Amino acid sequence: MAEERGTARVTCTAPVNIAVIKYWGKRDTDLILPINSSLSVTLHQDQLRTTTTAAASRDFTEDRLWLNGEEVDAGQPRLQACLREVRRLARKRRGEDAAAPLSLSYKVHVASENNFPTAAGLASSAAGYACLVSALARLFGVEGELSEVARRGSGSACRSMLGGFVQWQRGQRPDGRDSVALQLAPEQHWPELRVLVLVVSGEKKTVSSTAGMQTSVDTSPLLKYRAEVVVPERMSRMARCIQERDFEAFGQLTMQDSNQFHATCLDTFPPIFYLNDISQHIIALVHRFNAHHGRTKVAYTFDAGPNAVVFMLEDTVDEFVEVVRRSFPPASNGDQFLRGLPVGTAVLPEELVSAVVVEPLPGAIRYLLHTKPGPGPQLLDDPSQHLLGPDGLPQRSA
């Protein structure tokens, strides 16, 4: 922890996670307790991450928050809930440790930046709150189980507190103490697994996840059936697919669960449409590609937004990326179209092109991001990476 002029600073990074068995709906909106368990893959921070610096000082007169360079209201209830929980845990710990360095009454300044579009259905709140809680916990000397604290900021944030393959247990207790995230397998468990994010839109979604899921809970009979009957069986099946690294079964179940989640959005009244025309073209393309090969080689999932996340094994990446490039030719940013991990070139057989690439839609996909499973939150030790200066105000990026 860096400390200058009485200001303590900590900087962490945290990952995005993508649910393959979806969470949708809360049984307690204050504690953010889900109506069903969920299971996700943590994506690598080299490609998708939030970076957060938390600072505390006796000189700060109020809590302040900057997101992607813009100051926003630090009094947001969820942010304050996380701060309260971290301070409570710190106070509990300090009962055992009288030499605590930092006063819990100090106000905090927080600066957070994403290297991907915020609120576009790419789990920005999950990475954001996981990063916030990781930084605050380090700042105030809190260790141990923190997924429960992150959950108070954003439900899916509890899954971003761990790397690899993560289960968020629904839990039974009304106080939420058993609604926590557990690692099913580390990121190295399935080294061949790759993830391609097809960014359709970086715009903010019209119906936020928080508002959308509450309407679904209130109005969708399908959601109730899904939570009580469908998800428990799918959770155990998905865990088995991952443990056995069975891509075909993993891929089919991932697509089925994504489809059912969006069906519950349609079953909501009034209906919610997170997918758009391009999302539907991607779904059809994936099914044509798999049908051509006679097995599930690629699998889509969509969160509450139009961007597709497509899973595949490493040996399929080059060919599928070329199929996407032919189906959605880049408009003007050809050199920026492919980002993330390197992708090789592929020569497509003519029969594949005629069966799979039906009607190209130029410019429909803004870019592709190639990544893989990765670790949970990381502490940055290099003081030059702090987003806040010694005065607790944002540092200007060079």
C-alpha positions, 0 to 999 in steps of 0.5 A: 500500500502506497502512503504519501502525505497521510494518504494511503492508496491501493490499486487492483484489477478485476476481471469480467465474467460470463455466465453460462448458467444465467442469474436473473432475478433477486429474492432480496433486492437489498442483500442482492440474493438470487432466485437461482444459482449460476455458473460462469467463466472468468475472462482474462484480464489481459483483454478485459479488466477494470482497474480501481484505485482506492485512497483514504486520508484524514484530509478527505472531507467526503467520499468521492468516485470517478468512473472512466475519468468522470466524477459520479455520485459516491453516495450510490446505495450499492457503493456505500453498502460495499464500503460499510461491509468492508469497514465492518469486517475491518472493525471486526478484524481490528478487535484482534489487532490494535496496531491497525494503520488506517482510521476507519472514519477516513473518507475514501476516494475511488477512481475506476477505469474499464478497458471495454465499453461500460453498461453495454452487456459486457459485465462491467458492473461485475468487474467494477464492484469486484475491483472496488471491494478488492481495493477497499479490502486491501486498503483497510486490511481485510482478508478472507471471504469477500464474494459476499461483500462484492455481491452487495454491489452487483450480484454477478460481481461475487463471481468476478472475485475468483478466476477460472470456472465459478459457481455462485450458490443461491444459498438458503439463509435470509441474511445471505451469508451462504450466498457466496461464490466458489471456484469450481476449477482454476483457469488452467483447468481447460487450457484449450478453451477460447472465448470470442467476444463479438461487439455489436454495440458499445451503447448503453442498454435501454433497460438496465439489468436491475430494472429488467430482472425485477420486472421479470420476477414480478411478471414471468411464470417461465422465470419461476419455473426456470429457477425452481426446476430447470437451473438446479439440474443444469448446474450439476450438468454444467459442472460435470461438462467443465470437470470432464472438459466435454466441449460439445455438452458444455457448448449445447448447454451454454446455448440452451441456457442463454436462449432460455434466459432471453425467453424469460425476458420475452415472457416478462411483461412488457417484454424486454429485448436485449438481443437485436437483429445482429445478435439473431444473425450471429445465433443463426451463423453459429448453428449453420457452422455447427451443422456444417461440421456435424457437431457443436464446435462453437457456442454462443451466450448473450447476457443482458445486451446484444454482444455475443460471447462465443466459446470454442476450442483453440483449434477452431478459432482461426476458421471461425474468425474467418467465417465471422470476417466474411459474414460481417465484413469490417467497415473501415477499421480493418486493422482494429477489427480483431483484438486480444490474443493473436489469431492465425489465418485460415483458408476456408473450403468452398463448401463451408463458405457456401453453407455458412456465409449466406448474406454478408452484413458489412459493418454490423460487428464493430470488433472481435475480442479474442480471449481465454479464461483467467484469474481473479482480482490482482493487486498492482504493486507499481505506484505509477499505475495508481489512478489517484495521485498523492492528493487523492485526485485523478492522475492525468493519463500520459 
